[in-house]
Amino acid sequence: MEKRKITLLTTACIILFFFSFYLLNKNKKTDRVQSNLTNLVSDLQIKQDFYYHNFKIGSEMNGLYAPDITYLENHHEKKISELGQGKPILICLYKIECSACDKNELKELQDAFKDTPESAYILCSHLIKRELYVYAKKNQIKIPILGISADAFNWLAENYGKPYYFVLHPNLKISHVYFPSKDYVELNKQYLEGVKRFLSN
């Protein structure tokens, strides 16, 4: 009889142990699922904000006219209206604040336009022009880099202090405004490929 009680007690302890173990694992699994869902929702929110930011600024800026600013080429002043020889071109605009950027945009731009470098230009302030030249030479970037005044543009996109793209049309109208992000390399690539198709039509 005593032996039977001990067996029952041992069995009950084993069952209790395994049940506790099961509950613990179930809770851990639930926590993992909840954590993954939280991360997914957070990632989706960031991506949604990225889309909204680009859409909002693009909507507000598309159709504006760029000032016919001057740039230096071989110590001669020229106007940006002369770029593209009557065709729309893609502009990548770098600001002073971007001298410490990782410059992924320039690599992405070079990759997309390596066979048509005349369809894209990099505009930057005179203060960071030398830095970009050094970077471009080191990374075999063939897209022309043109120095402009730091306050050449005075529009919404300038408030963000980040590199951005826009298409400049021969009449100086702009379209296709886009802020690239190092977190969305594939989206940057899609944008550049889409603009390249647009420029080739």
C-alpha positions as CSV (number, residue, x, y, z in Angstrom):
1,M,0.0,0.0,0.0
2,E,2.8,2.4,0.9
3,K,4.6,1.4,-2.3
4,R,1.5,2.2,-4.3
5,K,1.2,5.7,-2.7
6,I,4.8,6.4,-3.5
7,T,4.3,5.3,-7.1
8,L,1.2,7.5,-7.5
9,L,3.0,10.4,-5.9
10,T,6.0,10.0,-8.2
11,T,3.7,9.7,-11.2
12,A,1.8,12.8,-10.2
13,C,5.1,14.7,-9.7
14,I,6.3,13.6,-13.2
15,I,3.0,14.6,-14.7
16,L,3.1,18.0,-12.9
17,F,6.7,18.5,-14.0
18,F,5.9,17.9,-17.7
19,F,2.7,20.0,-17.5
20,S,4.7,22.9,-16.0
21,F,7.4,22.4,-18.7
22,Y,4.6,22.4,-21.4
23,L,3.1,25.6,-20.0
24,L,6.5,27.3,-19.8
25,N,7.3,26.4,-23.4
26,K,3.8,27.5,-24.5
27,N,4.3,30.9,-22.8
28,K,7.7,31.3,-24.3
29,K,6.3,30.5,-27.7
30,T,3.5,32.9,-27.2
31,D,6.0,35.6,-26.1
32,R,8.1,34.9,-29.3
33,V,5.0,35.1,-31.5
34,Q,3.9,38.4,-29.8
35,S,7.5,39.8,-30.2
36,N,7.6,38.8,-33.8
37,L,4.2,40.4,-34.4
38,T,5.2,43.6,-32.7
39,N,8.4,43.8,-34.8
40,L,6.4,43.1,-38.0
41,V,3.9,45.9,-37.1
42,S,6.7,48.2,-36.3
43,D,8.5,47.5,-39.6
44,L,5.2,48.0,-41.5
45,Q,4.7,51.3,-39.7
46,I,8.2,52.5,-40.7
47,K,7.7,51.4,-44.3
48,Q,4.3,53.1,-44.4
49,D,5.9,56.3,-43.0
50,F,8.6,56.1,-45.7
51,Y,6.0,55.7,-48.5
52,Y,3.8,58.5,-47.0
53,H,6.8,60.9,-46.6
54,N,7.8,60.4,-50.3
55,F,4.3,60.6,-51.5
56,K,3.5,63.7,-49.5
57,I,6.6,65.6,-50.6
58,G,6.3,64.4,-54.2
59,S,2.7,65.5,-54.3
60,E,3.6,69.0,-53.0
61,M,6.6,69.5,-55.2
62,N,5.8,67.8,-58.5
63,G,5.1,70.5,-61.1
64,L,7.2,73.2,-59.4
65,Y,9.9,74.9,-61.5
66,A,13.5,74.8,-60.5
67,P,15.5,78.1,-60.5
68,D,17.9,78.3,-63.4
69,I,20.9,78.2,-61.1
70,T,24.5,78.3,-62.1
71,Y,27.1,75.5,-61.6
72,L,30.9,75.5,-62.2
73,E,32.4,73.3,-64.9
74,N,36.1,73.7,-65.7
75,H,36.1,77.1,-63.9
76,H,33.2,78.3,-66.2
77,E,29.7,79.2,-65.0
78,K,26.9,77.4,-66.7
79,K,23.1,77.2,-66.2
80,I,21.4,73.9,-65.2
81,S,18.9,74.6,-68.1
82,E,21.8,73.7,-70.4
83,L,22.0,70.2,-68.9
84,G,20.4,67.3,-70.8
85,Q,20.5,69.0,-74.2
86,G,16.7,69.4,-74.4
87,K,15.9,66.1,-72.6
88,P,14.7,65.4,-69.0
89,I,17.5,64.3,-66.7
90,L,17.7,62.9,-63.2
91,I,19.2,65.0,-60.5
92,C,20.7,63.7,-57.2
93,L,21.0,66.6,-54.8
94,Y,23.4,66.5,-51.9
95,K,23.4,69.1,-49.2
96,I,26.1,70.3,-46.8
97,E,24.7,68.2,-44.0
98,C,25.4,65.1,-46.0
99,S,29.2,65.3,-46.0
100,A,29.1,62.5,-43.3
101,C,26.5,60.4,-45.2
102,D,27.5,56.9,-46.2
103,K,26.8,57.9,-49.9
104,N,25.0,54.7,-50.8
105,E,22.8,56.8,-53.1
106,L,25.8,57.5,-55.4
107,K,26.6,53.8,-55.8
108,E,23.0,53.0,-56.5
109,L,22.8,55.8,-59.0
110,Q,26.0,54.6,-60.7
111,D,24.7,51.0,-60.9
112,A,21.4,52.1,-62.4
113,F,22.8,54.6,-64.9
114,K,26.2,53.0,-65.8
115,D,25.2,52.7,-69.4
116,T,23.6,56.1,-69.7
117,P,25.6,58.4,-67.3
118,E,24.6,61.5,-69.4
119,S,21.0,61.1,-68.1
120,A,21.9,61.8,-64.5
121,Y,23.8,64.5,-62.6
122,I,24.9,65.0,-59.0
123,L,24.5,68.5,-57.6
124,C,26.2,69.4,-54.4
125,S,27.4,72.4,-52.5
126,H,30.9,73.7,-53.2
127,L,31.8,72.8,-49.6
128,I,31.5,69.0,-50.2
129,K,32.3,68.9,-53.9
130,R,35.9,67.8,-53.4
131,E,34.8,65.1,-50.9
132,L,32.3,63.7,-53.4
133,Y,34.9,63.8,-56.2
134,V,37.3,61.8,-54.0
135,Y,34.6,59.3,-53.2
136,A,33.4,59.1,-56.8
137,K,36.9,58.4,-58.1
138,K,37.6,55.8,-55.5
139,N,34.3,54.0,-56.3
140,Q,34.4,54.5,-60.1
141,I,31.3,56.7,-60.2
142,K,31.0,58.2,-63.7
143,I,28.0,60.4,-63.0
144,P,29.0,64.1,-63.4
145,I,29.3,66.0,-60.1
146,L,28.5,69.7,-60.3
147,G,29.1,72.3,-57.6
148,I,26.3,74.7,-56.8
149,S,25.6,77.3,-54.1
150,A,24.5,75.8,-50.8
151,D,21.3,77.9,-50.8
152,A,20.6,77.4,-54.5
153,F,17.2,75.7,-53.9
154,N,14.6,77.0,-51.6
155,W,11.8,74.5,-51.4
156,L,10.2,71.9,-49.2
157,A,12.8,69.1,-49.8
158,E,15.5,71.3,-48.4
159,N,14.0,71.1,-44.9
160,Y,15.0,67.5,-44.5
161,G,18.8,67.9,-44.9
162,K,19.1,64.5,-46.8
163,P,20.0,63.6,-50.3
164,Y,17.1,63.4,-52.7
165,Y,16.3,62.8,-56.4
166,F,14.1,64.7,-58.9
167,V,13.7,64.7,-62.6
168,L,14.5,68.1,-64.2
169,H,12.6,68.7,-67.5
170,P,14.0,71.0,-70.2
171,N,11.6,73.8,-69.2
172,L,12.9,73.5,-65.6
173,K,9.7,71.8,-64.4
174,I,10.4,69.0,-61.8
175,S,8.8,65.7,-61.2
176,H,9.6,62.3,-59.6
177,V,10.8,63.6,-56.3
178,Y,12.1,60.8,-54.1
179,F,14.1,60.5,-50.8
180,P,16.2,57.3,-50.9
181,S,16.7,55.3,-47.7
182,K,19.6,52.9,-46.9
183,D,16.9,50.7,-45.2
184,Y,15.0,50.2,-48.5
185,V,17.7,49.5,-51.1
186,E,15.2,47.5,-53.3
187,L,12.8,50.4,-53.3
188,N,15.6,52.8,-54.3
189,K,16.5,50.4,-57.1
190,Q,12.9,50.3,-58.3
191,Y,12.7,54.1,-58.3
192,L,15.9,54.5,-60.3
193,E,15.0,51.8,-62.8
194,G,11.5,53.4,-63.2
195,V,13.0,56.9,-63.8
196,K,15.5,55.4,-66.2
197,R,12.6,53.9,-68.3
198,F,10.8,57.3,-68.1
199,L,13.9,59.1,-69.4
200,S,14.4,56.7,-72.2
201,N,10.9,57.2,-73.6
